[in-house]
Amino acid sequence: MTNPVDLHAYGVTAERGFLPIADPLAEIPLANAEWHEAARGLPSLIPTGRIRSIIEALPEFRAELLHSEEELETAMRTLSYLGMAYVWGEPESPSALPARLAVPWHQVAAALGREPILSYASYALWNWRRIDESGPIALGNIALLQHFLGGLDEAWFILIHVDIERRAGGALAAGARAQSAIASGDDATATAALGDLGDAMEGILATMHRMPEHCDPYVYYHRVRPYIFGWRDNPALPGGLVYEGVTAYAGKGQNFRGETGAQSTIVPCLDAILGVGHAPDQLRDYLMEMRRYMPRKHVALLEAFEAGPSAASRIEALGAAAPATLIAARDRAVELVRAFRALHLEYAATYINRQAAAATGNPTDVGTGGTPFMKYLKKHRDETEESLSSKHG
C-alpha cells in the first residue's frame, strides 16, 4: 500500500479532524485585553444599542504582540465577532468600518491567509472549550468561548458543528487509507477503509439530527443568523463595506461572503475521496470561492485528496471486475453523504425559508454566504444521489 495522505502535515488528526490540535485559547495573555473583554461582553453590550461607540473607544489593537498561529486565531475570533457586531449590532448598517477595527482585522486575516470577515474557522473550529479537560470533545462536554447575544440556541447551533468536525476526523483518516489502498490496487483494504468512513459518517449524521433539540428555528433566524451575514450580495450593504485605513483596499467597498457551513472542508474532502462530482456552473464557482475563507492548511489537504485516486475512479477502471463489496462500501458512504446533504436542505427550509424576513439585512431567499441556498443545496443533494452506482446500472 502506498503511503496515505499525512493528515498531521496539514494540522489535522483522526481524533479531532479539522479542529485545532491544541484546544483554542480563551484569550491572549497580556495582549489586547480590552478587545477580548469587549468581545466576551457582547451579549450584554449589543442590547445597549451603542456597540459601535464602545468598539470605537477601545485602545489601539497591537497586532505585533501576536506570535503563534494559536494567538492569531484567537485574535481573529475576537476581531471577527467585534467586526460583525459593529456592522449588524445596531438597526442601520454602516457603510464603513473605522480604521481602529479595520486595520488590525485585515492584518490578522492576511497573516492567516483568509479574508477579514467572520468565517467558519473563527465561528466554530476555534470557538470552544472542554468543560472537563480530560473528557472528550463532544456535546455535553463542550462550551462556547465567544457569543453574540448568548443563549442556548446560539451555543447549540455552533457546538453541533464542533461535534461534527471532531467526528469527521475518523472519516478523513479512513479516506486517506482508502486512497492509499486504491493507488496500490488493494481493493480489500480500500473496502474496509470505506466501511470505516461510512461508520464515521453515521456518527456525523447522528449529531446533525440533534440540531432541533436546543436550537429553535424562530430563535435561530431572528437572534443567531443576523450576525453572520456578509457584505456580498446583501441588500443592506449594496456597495459592500469600506475598510478605512486599509491601504490595500484603497477606500473601495469590499464584498466578502458571510459565515456559512460551505466553509467547512469536510464534505469537499469526502466528495474527492468518494468521487462525487459537481457540474461546472455558478455553484461550482461558489464552492471554489469558499476556499478563500478556509484555513490554508485545510485547503492544502483538500487539494491533496483531490489529487489522489477516488473510489469512483477505481470502480470505473475495474469495470465488470469491480468487487461487489467495494461498490457497496462506496455506495453506503455516498448515500450517507447524500443523507447529510438532504438533512441540511431540510434544516435550511425549516430554519430559514419558512421564517419571515425581519430586516433587509436578513433576507429569506439568500444564505449567509450570499447565495440562493435552497437551489444550491438541492443541486448538491441530487448530484450526490446521481453518483450512486445503482444509478448507473
Number of C-alpha atoms within 10 A of each C-alpha: 15 13 12 18 20 15 19 12 11 18 17 21 21 17 17 22 26 29 26 16 13 9 16 19 17 20 20 16 9 7 17 20 14 14 20 21 12 19 23 21 16 21 16 13 19 19 12 12 12 13 22 21 10 14 20 15 10 14 12 14 19 10 17 10 13 17 9 9 11 18 21 20 24 23 28 29 28 25 27 23 26 26 24 19 23 25 23 23 24 16 10 12 14 16 16 20 19 18 17 18 22 20 20 22 26 23 18 23 22 12 13 18 15 20 19 24 28 29 30 24 23 24 25 24 24 26 27 24 17 19 13 11 11 8 11 16 25 18 17 13 14 23 19 20 19 24 19 24 19 17 14 11 21 21 22 22 21 22 25 21 22 29 24 25 24 23 25 28 23 23 29 28 23 25 29 25 26 32 30 23 24 24 20 14 14 15 20 15 19 29 24 18 25 31 23 22 31 25 17 23 26 19 17 23 18 13 18 19 15 14 19 14 10 13 21 17 21 16 15 17 21 17 16 22 17 20 24 24 26 29 25 21 20 25 15 20 20 13 17 20 22 21 26 19 18 18 10 9 13 11 14 16 18 16 18 22 27 25 26 20 17 18 23 25 22 20 18 21 23 24 20 23 28 27 20 22 16 16 10 8 8 11 19 14 10 16 14 12 14 20 19 17 27 23 23 15 16 20 20 15 22 22 14 16 24 17 11 17 19 24 30 21 14 21 20 13 11 10 10 9 9 14 14 12 15 23 19 17 21 27 22 19 24 27 19 22 25 21 18 21 22 19 17 19 20 16 17 17 16 15 20 25 19 14 16 13 15 12 14 12 21 24 21 21 16 17 25 27 25 22 19 14 21 19 12 17 19 16 16 22 20 15 16 23 22 16 20 21 16 11 8 7 5
